[in-house]
């Protein structure tokens, strides 16, 4: 496995967090304060611009993910904004992150 410093947006692997009976697919690159990036509602991990993610990863631990029920994540897709937001909180908790930056 590559070192964290060698991972970038084009070679990072999709990992999975087990959360309340569903799997959330995510990728993580870089070091520093964690920033969880939220995609548009039907977006997925592959929609991000790799150059943008690599630039952010110079100063942050950049985490991108698929919402519940989309792309590599399992479960029923969210039907309201609160459920979309819950995915961010659930993923942060599953990754044991106490403080995060949320972007999107």
Secondary structure, DSSP 8 states (H G I E B T S, - for coil): ---GGG--TTT---EEEEETTEEEEEEEE-SSEEEEE---TT--GGGS-HHHHHHHTTTEEEEEE--TTSTT--S----SHHHHHHHHHHHHHHTT-SS-EEE-
